[in-house]
Amino acid sequence: MSDNTLRLGVDLSKYPTLARFSMSDALIRVIIGPAGSLKTSYCFNEILRRATMQTPDARGVRHTRWVAIRNTFEVLKRATMDTAKFNIPEPVLVYTGGMQPKAEGEFELSDGTSVNLRIDFLAVDNEDVVGKLLGYEYTGGMLDELTELPEEVMLATARRAGRFPPKKLAEPSWFGVIGATNGPLKNHWLYKWHRAANGIGLDDPDIKEFLKVKNTIEDTTGRPFFELFMQPPALIRPAEPGGIWLPNPAAENVHNLPGGYAYYFNMLAGSDHKIAAYVEGKFSDLPTGKVIFTEFDRKVHVIEPKKIPPLDGHPLLIGADFGRTPAMLIAAETLDGTLVVMDEVLGENTSIEQLLDNDVIPLLNRTYPRSAVREAFGDPAGAVDGQATAASPFGVCRGKNIPMRAPTTNNQYPQRIDAVKWYLTRRGKSGRGKLLVSSKCVKLIDALERGYVYENKGNGDTPTKSHDNHVSDIADALQYLCLGVRLRGERTTRKPTVQKPKRKATVV
């Protein structure tokens, strides 16, 4: 394999953005682009390319170890690993599944040396990735769909890159982190990094950690810390609203897509955010309006997974919103009545049954094997047959050992919002919020912080119903959860009991 050619046989001269990406010496390189623009595929080609360039040891073996990270375990297996297999196929690497999937192998090069390559696949929802990364030794990291990953995962990955191979074999001649994503919202940490890297917003307190690490790396290594690459949009936006979108001749990889440009024209029926993310591959504006949960404070209400007390064995709580963009939150109560949201599970154009079968139940069985779902609260409309399947969403959930019910029958916004605000304004014994959200719940944090707004800036009291970025879906799920817990009569004096192992939630 030559350095300027993809495994698919596509000359990088036809992919100028990918070519610049491959040549960058930055410790962290991120590429943003439209859907189908070869971003993730090329990242695995880059892993292979960098592996062949490592300094060989005394036996002529080039050692490389990578971690590939995705937001959920199921998507990791279905999407990221499939892309890896396509670009680095067996028998070059042997792929193994299970709870700790990996790919590894050793293959010879034409110069007589060989490459020993291993890729460990990690999911944010499956474990404390940040804590696990601290114990890893690897050459590089690959982060897939960065819009779904918290900032601390990127920083932890960057801090540990270059720890493999050890000196006794051969120090790495290259190490670093690569990432790929469609266009994020402008409240995403990647946008702040992009601005800071260009000298904008340097007084923003949210980028202090970024600047600290950036300056340290650049001072000690002489390498740029971060570089962002943006592929051309697939279609050219009209100058005036309602105008005609045009094919962009500079777009990358259109010729390999089914239907060519039609692949993107079919996406124009979506929302502005989705068009910006998947057609243009650019940062998109935040929803406009008055933020609802102004009481939310990252410093008070966001907690790292490793700092959450062990809750396997404790009864679990679920908040849910249904429809074709369903959302579920998995939570538990601590001894002082603090409500801790550990996981978020989101679906796109899917039914609640599919979300349960493919994502929620595997997550429950994998992460909380000794816990049973004690209570689950969802949209009262979920009691109506035929919303998602022939059975009601409530019926589907109950059939899978999730005792779903409505927290109240009136489903009024003020009551639901007040329930969330009650938790946000209370403090636990530690001084932290009575509502704690794991930092891996990226969508929920975005909704609480900026995305979930009153549509009317004047005197409006109607929250947005935008499904972009799952804003309203995840916010509604939290409201049902908080209201359900509040109305069932439990208070902070009630002590959750550790349950003996019970029958897992199983798909029936």
C-alpha positions as CSV (number, residue, x, y, z in Angstrom):
1,M,0.0,0.0,0.0
2,S,1.5,3.4,-1.0
3,D,1.3,6.4,1.3
4,N,-0.9,8.3,-1.1
5,T,-3.5,5.7,-1.9
6,L,-6.5,4.4,0.0
7,R,-7.2,0.7,0.2
8,L,-10.2,1.3,-2.0
9,G,-7.8,2.4,-4.8
10,V,-8.9,6.1,-4.7
11,D,-6.0,8.5,-5.2
12,L,-5.8,11.0,-2.4
13,S,-5.2,13.7,-5.0
14,K,-9.0,13.6,-5.5
15,Y,-9.5,14.1,-1.8
16,P,-7.6,17.3,-1.0
17,T,-9.0,17.7,2.5
18,L,-8.1,14.1,3.4
19,A,-4.6,14.6,1.9
20,R,-4.0,17.7,4.1
21,F,-5.4,15.7,7.1
22,S,-2.9,12.9,6.4
23,M,0.0,15.3,6.2
24,S,-0.7,17.3,9.4
25,D,1.8,16.9,12.3
26,A,-0.8,18.0,14.9
27,L,-1.2,15.8,18.0
28,I,-5.0,15.9,17.5
29,R,-6.4,16.0,14.0
30,V,-10.2,16.2,13.4
31,I,-12.0,16.1,10.1
32,I,-15.6,17.4,9.7
33,G,-17.6,16.8,6.6
34,P,-20.9,15.8,5.1
35,A,-22.3,12.3,5.5
36,G,-20.7,9.7,3.2
37,S,-17.6,11.7,2.6
38,L,-15.2,8.9,3.6
39,K,-14.2,10.4,6.9
40,T,-14.3,7.4,9.1
41,S,-13.1,5.0,6.4
42,Y,-10.0,7.2,5.9
43,C,-9.3,7.3,9.6
44,F,-8.9,3.5,9.6
45,N,-6.7,3.8,6.5
46,E,-4.7,6.4,8.5
47,I,-4.3,3.9,11.3
48,L,-2.9,1.4,8.9
49,R,-0.7,3.9,7.1
50,R,0.8,5.2,10.4
51,A,1.4,1.6,11.6
52,T,3.5,0.9,8.5
53,M,5.6,4.0,9.2
54,Q,6.6,3.2,12.8
55,T,10.3,2.5,13.6
56,P,11.0,-1.2,13.6
57,D,12.5,-2.9,16.6
58,A,15.7,-5.1,16.5
59,R,13.7,-7.9,15.0
60,G,12.3,-5.7,12.2
61,V,8.8,-5.5,13.8
62,R,6.8,-2.2,13.7
63,H,4.6,-2.1,16.8
64,T,1.4,-0.1,17.0
65,R,-1.6,-0.1,19.3
66,W,-4.7,2.0,18.9
67,V,-8.0,2.6,20.7
68,A,-11.1,3.3,18.7
69,I,-13.9,5.0,20.7
70,R,-17.6,5.5,20.0
71,N,-20.5,6.8,22.1
72,T,-22.5,3.5,22.5
73,F,-21.5,-0.1,22.5
74,E,-24.1,-1.2,20.0
75,V,-23.2,1.5,17.5
76,L,-19.6,0.7,18.0
77,K,-20.2,-2.9,16.9
78,R,-22.7,-2.1,14.2
79,A,-21.0,0.9,12.5
80,T,-17.4,1.6,13.7
81,M,-16.2,-2.0,13.7
82,D,-17.9,-2.8,10.4
83,T,-16.0,0.2,8.8
84,A,-12.8,-1.0,10.3
85,K,-13.3,-4.5,8.9
86,F,-14.0,-3.1,5.4
87,N,-10.9,-0.9,5.4
88,I,-8.5,-3.3,7.3
89,P,-10.1,-6.7,6.4
90,E,-9.3,-10.1,7.7
91,P,-6.9,-11.8,7.5
92,V,-4.8,-8.6,7.9
93,L,-6.4,-8.3,11.3
94,V,-8.4,-10.8,13.3
95,Y,-11.5,-9.3,14.9
96,T,-12.9,-10.6,18.1
97,G,-16.2,-9.5,19.7
98,G,-17.5,-10.0,23.2
99,M,-17.5,-7.3,25.9
100,Q,-13.9,-6.1,25.0
101,P,-13.8,-6.2,21.2
102,K,-10.5,-5.8,19.5
103,A,-8.6,-6.4,16.2
104,E,-5.0,-7.6,16.0
105,G,-2.6,-9.2,13.7
106,E,0.9,-9.1,12.2
107,F,1.7,-8.8,8.5
108,E,4.8,-8.4,6.4
109,L,5.8,-5.4,4.3
110,S,7.7,-5.5,1.0
111,D,10.9,-4.1,2.7
112,G,11.2,-7.2,4.8
113,T,9.9,-5.7,8.1
114,S,6.5,-6.6,9.6
115,V,3.7,-4.7,11.3
116,N,2.2,-5.7,14.6
117,L,-1.1,-3.8,15.0
118,R,-3.8,-4.0,17.6
119,I,-7.0,-1.9,17.8
120,D,-9.1,-1.9,21.0
121,F,-12.7,-0.8,20.6
122,L,-14.2,1.1,23.5
123,A,-17.7,2.6,24.1
124,V,-18.5,5.5,26.4
125,D,-21.7,3.9,27.5
126,N,-20.1,0.6,28.4
127,E,-17.6,1.7,30.9
128,D,-15.6,4.5,32.5
129,V,-13.7,5.2,29.3
130,V,-11.7,8.1,30.9
131,G,-10.6,5.9,33.8
132,K,-9.8,3.0,31.5
133,L,-7.7,5.2,29.2
134,L,-5.5,6.2,32.2
135,G,-4.4,2.6,32.5
136,Y,-3.9,2.1,28.7
137,E,-0.7,2.3,26.8
138,Y,-1.2,3.0,23.1
139,T,0.2,4.8,20.1
140,G,-2.9,6.6,18.9
141,G,-6.6,7.0,19.4
142,M,-9.4,7.3,16.9
143,L,-12.6,8.9,18.0
144,D,-15.6,8.3,15.8
145,E,-18.6,10.7,15.6
146,L,-17.1,13.3,17.9
147,T,-20.5,15.1,18.3
148,E,-21.5,12.2,20.5
149,L,-18.4,12.2,22.8
150,P,-17.6,14.4,25.8
151,E,-14.5,16.6,25.8
152,E,-12.8,14.7,28.6
153,V,-12.6,11.6,26.5
154,M,-10.7,13.5,23.8
155,L,-8.3,15.1,26.4
156,A,-7.7,11.7,28.2
157,T,-7.0,10.0,24.8
158,A,-4.5,12.8,23.9
159,R,-2.7,12.6,27.2
160,R,-2.1,8.8,26.9
161,A,-1.1,8.7,23.2
162,G,2.5,7.8,22.6
163,R,2.8,5.3,25.6
164,F,3.3,2.4,23.2
165,P,5.6,0.8,22.1
166,P,7.8,0.8,25.2
167,K,11.4,1.9,24.9
168,K,12.7,-1.6,25.1
169,L,11.1,-2.3,21.8
170,A,11.2,0.9,19.9
171,E,9.9,4.3,20.8
172,P,7.0,5.4,18.5
173,S,8.1,7.5,15.6
174,W,4.6,9.0,15.5
175,F,1.7,9.2,17.9
176,G,-1.5,11.1,18.1
177,V,-5.3,11.2,18.0
178,I,-7.6,11.4,15.0
179,G,-11.3,12.0,14.9
180,A,-14.2,12.3,12.4
181,T,-17.7,13.7,12.6
182,N,-20.5,15.4,10.8
183,G,-21.2,19.0,11.5
184,P,-21.7,19.7,15.3
185,L,-23.8,22.4,16.9
186,K,-22.0,25.6,17.9
187,N,-22.4,24.7,21.6
188,H,-20.2,21.7,21.1
189,W,-16.8,21.7,22.7
190,L,-15.2,21.2,19.3
191,Y,-16.5,24.6,18.1
192,K,-14.8,26.2,21.2
193,W,-11.6,24.4,20.3
194,H,-11.8,25.5,16.7
195,R,-12.3,29.1,17.8
196,A,-9.5,29.0,20.4
197,A,-7.1,27.4,17.9
198,N,-7.7,30.5,15.7
199,G,-7.2,32.9,18.6
200,I,-11.0,33.6,19.2
201,G,-12.7,33.4,22.5
202,L,-9.6,32.9,24.5
203,D,-11.2,34.4,27.6
204,D,-14.0,31.7,27.6
205,P,-13.7,29.8,30.9
206,D,-14.9,26.6,29.2
207,I,-11.7,26.3,27.2
208,K,-9.2,26.8,30.1
209,E,-8.4,23.1,30.2
210,F,-8.0,23.0,26.4
211,L,-5.5,25.9,26.5
212,K,-3.6,24.4,29.4
213,V,-3.1,21.1,27.6
214,K,-2.5,22.8,24.3
215,N,0.3,25.0,25.7
216,T,2.0,22.2,27.5
217,I,2.0,19.9,24.5
218,E,3.2,22.6,22.1
219,D,5.9,23.7,24.5
220,T,7.2,20.2,25.2
221,T,6.9,18.5,21.8
222,G,7.1,21.4,19.3
223,R,4.0,19.9,17.6
224,P,0.7,21.8,17.0
225,F,-1.8,20.5,19.6
226,F,-4.9,20.6,17.4
227,E,-5.9,21.1,13.8
228,L,-9.4,21.0,12.3
229,F,-10.1,20.1,8.7
230,M,-13.4,20.8,7.0
231,Q,-14.4,19.1,3.8
232,P,-16.4,21.0,1.2
233,P,-20.2,20.9,1.5
234,A,-21.9,18.4,-0.8
235,L,-24.4,21.0,-2.0
236,I,-24.1,24.8,-2.3
237,R,-26.7,26.6,-0.2
238,P,-28.8,29.2,-2.2
239,A,-28.0,32.8,-1.6
240,E,-31.7,33.6,-0.7
241,P,-34.1,31.5,1.3
242,G,-36.2,29.3,-1.0
243,G,-33.6,29.3,-3.7
244,I,-32.2,26.3,-5.5
245,W,-29.5,24.2,-4.0
246,L,-26.7,23.3,-6.5
247,P,-24.3,20.4,-6.6
248,N,-20.8,21.3,-5.4
249,P,-18.1,20.2,-7.8
250,A,-15.6,20.3,-5.0
251,A,-17.5,17.8,-2.8
252,E,-15.5,14.7,-2.0
253,N,-16.5,11.1,-2.6
254,V,-19.9,11.9,-4.3
255,H,-19.1,9.5,-7.1
256,N,-19.0,6.6,-4.7
257,L,-22.4,7.3,-3.2
258,P,-25.6,5.6,-4.4
259,G,-27.3,8.1,-6.7
260,G,-24.4,10.6,-6.5
261,Y,-25.7,14.1,-5.6
262,A,-29.2,12.7,-5.2
263,Y,-27.9,11.1,-1.9
264,Y,-27.8,14.7,-0.6
265,F,-30.8,16.2,-2.3
266,N,-32.9,13.7,-0.5
267,M,-31.7,15.1,2.8
268,L,-32.9,18.6,2.1
269,A,-36.4,17.7,3.4
270,G,-34.8,17.5,6.9
271,S,-34.3,20.3,9.5
272,D,-31.8,23.1,9.2
273,H,-29.5,21.4,11.7
274,K,-29.5,18.1,9.9
275,I,-28.9,19.8,6.5
276,A,-25.9,21.7,8.0
277,A,-24.6,18.5,9.7
278,Y,-25.1,16.0,6.9
279,V,-25.2,17.9,3.7
280,E,-22.9,20.9,4.4
281,G,-20.7,19.3,7.1
282,K,-20.4,22.5,9.0
283,F,-21.1,23.9,12.5
284,S,-24.7,24.9,12.8
285,D,-26.4,27.6,14.9
286,L,-28.0,26.9,18.2
287,P,-31.8,27.0,18.7
288,T,-33.0,30.5,19.3
289,G,-35.1,31.4,22.4
290,K,-34.9,31.7,26.1
291,V,-33.0,28.9,27.8
292,I,-35.4,27.1,30.2
293,F,-33.2,25.5,32.7
294,T,-31.1,28.5,33.7
295,E,-30.4,26.8,37.0
296,F,-28.2,24.1,35.3
297,D,-24.5,24.5,36.0
298,R,-21.9,22.1,34.6
299,K,-19.7,22.5,37.7
300,V,-22.6,21.6,40.0
301,H,-24.7,19.1,38.0
302,V,-22.2,17.2,35.7
303,I,-20.2,14.3,37.2
304,E,-17.5,12.1,35.7
305,P,-18.5,8.4,35.5
306,K,-15.6,7.4,37.7
307,K,-16.9,9.6,40.5
308,I,-20.4,8.1,40.5
309,P,-20.8,5.7,43.4
310,P,-21.2,2.0,42.4
311,L,-24.9,1.6,41.6
312,D,-25.0,-1.9,40.1
313,G,-27.4,-3.7,42.4
314,H,-29.5,-0.6,43.2
315,P,-32.9,-0.3,41.7
316,L,-32.9,1.5,38.4
317,L,-35.2,4.3,37.2
318,I,-36.0,5.2,33.6
319,G,-37.4,8.3,32.0
320,A,-38.7,8.0,28.4
321,D,-40.0,9.9,25.5
322,F,-41.5,8.0,22.5
323,G,-42.2,8.7,18.9
324,R,-39.8,8.1,16.0
325,T,-36.9,9.8,17.8
326,P,-37.3,8.0,21.1
327,A,-35.1,8.8,24.1
328,M,-34.5,7.0,27.4
329,L,-32.5,8.0,30.4
330,I,-31.2,5.4,32.9
331,A,-30.9,6.7,36.5
332,A,-30.7,5.7,40.1
333,E,-31.0,7.4,43.5
334,T,-28.1,7.7,46.0
335,L,-28.5,7.3,49.7
336,D,-29.3,11.0,50.2
337,G,-31.9,11.0,47.4
338,T,-29.8,12.5,44.7
339,L,-31.0,11.5,41.3
340,V,-28.1,10.4,39.1
341,V,-28.6,10.0,35.4
342,M,-25.9,7.5,34.2
343,D,-26.8,6.8,30.6
344,E,-28.8,8.3,27.7
345,V,-30.1,6.1,24.8
346,L,-31.4,7.8,21.7
347,G,-33.0,6.5,18.5
348,E,-33.3,8.0,15.1
349,N,-36.3,7.0,12.9
350,T,-36.9,3.9,15.0
351,S,-39.6,2.5,17.2
352,I,-39.4,2.1,21.0
353,E,-39.3,-1.7,20.5
354,Q,-36.2,-1.4,18.3
355,L,-34.6,1.0,20.7
356,L,-35.2,-1.5,23.6
357,D,-34.0,-4.5,21.7
358,N,-31.0,-3.0,20.1
359,D,-29.7,-0.6,22.7
360,V,-31.5,-0.3,26.0
361,I,-31.8,-3.9,27.1
362,P,-28.2,-4.8,26.0
363,L,-27.0,-1.8,28.0
364,L,-28.9,-2.8,31.1
365,N,-27.7,-6.4,31.0
366,R,-24.2,-5.4,30.3
367,T,-23.7,-2.5,32.7
368,Y,-26.1,-3.2,35.5
369,P,-26.5,-7.1,35.6
370,R,-27.5,-7.1,39.2
371,S,-30.1,-4.4,39.0
372,A,-33.7,-4.4,38.1
373,V,-35.7,-1.5,36.7
374,R,-37.9,-0.5,39.6
375,E,-39.8,2.3,38.0
376,A,-40.1,3.8,34.5
377,F,-41.9,7.1,33.6
378,G,-42.9,8.2,30.2
379,D,-45.1,10.4,28.1
380,P,-48.8,9.7,29.0
381,A,-49.4,9.4,25.2
382,G,-47.4,6.2,25.3
383,A,-50.4,4.4,26.9
384,V,-52.2,4.7,23.5
385,D,-52.0,1.7,21.2
386,G,-50.4,2.1,17.9
387,Q,-48.0,5.0,18.5
388,A,-44.9,3.0,17.7
389,T,-46.1,-0.5,17.0
390,A,-49.3,-2.4,17.2
391,A,-49.0,-2.3,20.9
392,S,-48.7,0.9,22.9
393,P,-45.1,2.0,23.9
394,F,-46.1,1.3,27.5
395,G,-47.2,-2.2,26.6
396,V,-44.0,-2.8,24.7
397,C,-41.9,-1.7,27.7
398,R,-43.9,-3.8,30.2
399,G,-43.5,-6.8,27.9
400,K,-39.8,-6.5,28.4
401,N,-39.8,-6.2,32.2
402,I,-39.7,-2.4,32.2
403,P,-42.7,-1.2,34.3
404,M,-43.5,1.9,32.3
405,R,-46.2,4.3,33.5
406,A,-47.1,8.0,33.2
407,P,-46.0,10.2,36.1
408,T,-49.2,12.1,35.8
409,T,-52.2,12.2,33.5
410,N,-52.4,15.9,32.8
411,N,-48.9,16.2,31.2
412,Q,-48.7,19.9,31.7
413,Y,-45.4,21.6,30.9
414,P,-45.1,23.8,34.0
415,Q,-45.4,20.9,36.3
416,R,-42.8,18.9,34.4
417,I,-40.4,21.8,34.2
418,D,-40.8,22.6,37.8
419,A,-39.9,19.0,38.8
420,V,-36.6,19.4,37.0
421,K,-35.9,22.8,38.5
422,W,-36.7,21.4,42.0
423,Y,-33.7,19.0,41.5
424,L,-31.5,21.6,39.9
425,T,-31.9,24.0,42.8
426,R,-31.3,21.5,45.6
427,R,-27.9,20.3,46.9
428,G,-26.9,16.9,48.3
429,K,-24.7,16.3,51.3
430,S,-21.6,16.7,49.2
431,G,-22.6,20.1,48.0
432,R,-23.2,18.8,44.5
433,G,-26.6,19.1,42.9
434,K,-29.6,16.8,43.7
435,L,-29.6,16.1,40.0
436,L,-26.3,14.7,38.7
437,V,-25.7,13.9,35.0
438,S,-22.9,11.8,33.8
439,S,-20.6,13.6,31.5
440,K,-21.1,10.9,28.9
441,C,-24.7,12.0,28.5
442,V,-23.7,14.6,26.0
443,K,-27.1,15.3,24.4
444,L,-28.8,15.8,27.8
445,I,-26.2,18.2,28.9
446,D,-26.5,20.1,25.6
447,A,-30.3,20.3,26.0
448,L,-30.1,21.5,29.7
449,E,-27.4,24.0,29.0
450,R,-28.5,25.7,25.8
451,G,-30.6,23.7,23.4
452,Y,-34.0,23.4,25.2
453,V,-35.6,26.8,25.0
454,Y,-38.8,28.7,25.0
455,E,-39.6,29.4,21.4
456,N,-41.1,32.9,22.1
457,K,-38.5,35.2,23.5
458,G,-41.2,37.6,24.8
459,N,-43.8,36.0,27.0
460,G,-43.9,32.6,25.5
461,D,-44.0,29.6,27.7
462,T,-44.0,26.8,25.1
463,P,-40.7,24.8,25.0
464,T,-39.3,24.0,21.6
465,K,-40.4,20.7,20.0
466,S,-37.2,20.5,17.9
467,H,-36.0,17.0,17.4
468,D,-32.7,18.3,16.1
469,N,-29.9,16.9,18.2
470,H,-32.7,15.1,20.2
471,V,-33.2,18.4,22.1
472,S,-36.9,18.1,23.0
473,D,-36.8,14.3,23.2
474,I,-34.1,14.0,25.8
475,A,-35.5,17.1,27.8
476,D,-38.9,15.5,27.9
477,A,-37.5,12.2,29.1
478,L,-35.8,14.0,32.0
479,Q,-39.0,15.8,32.8
480,Y,-41.0,12.6,33.1
481,L,-38.3,11.0,35.2
482,C,-38.0,13.9,37.7
483,L,-41.8,14.4,37.9
484,G,-42.4,10.7,38.4
485,V,-39.9,10.4,41.2
486,R,-41.2,13.5,42.9
487,L,-44.9,12.5,42.7
488,R,-44.5,9.0,43.9
489,G,-43.9,10.3,47.4
490,E,-40.3,9.3,48.0
491,R,-38.1,11.9,49.7
492,T,-34.4,12.2,50.5
493,T,-34.9,10.3,53.8
494,R,-35.8,7.1,51.9
495,K,-32.8,4.8,51.6
496,P,-32.5,2.8,48.4
497,T,-31.9,-0.9,49.1
498,V,-29.4,-3.1,47.3
499,Q,-31.3,-5.9,45.6
500,K,-30.2,-9.4,45.3
501,P,-29.6,-10.5,41.7
502,K,-32.8,-10.7,39.8
503,R,-33.9,-11.8,36.4
504,K,-32.3,-9.5,33.8
505,A,-34.4,-7.5,31.4
506,T,-34.5,-9.8,28.5
507,V,-35.9,-9.4,25.0
508,V,-39.0,-11.4,24.5
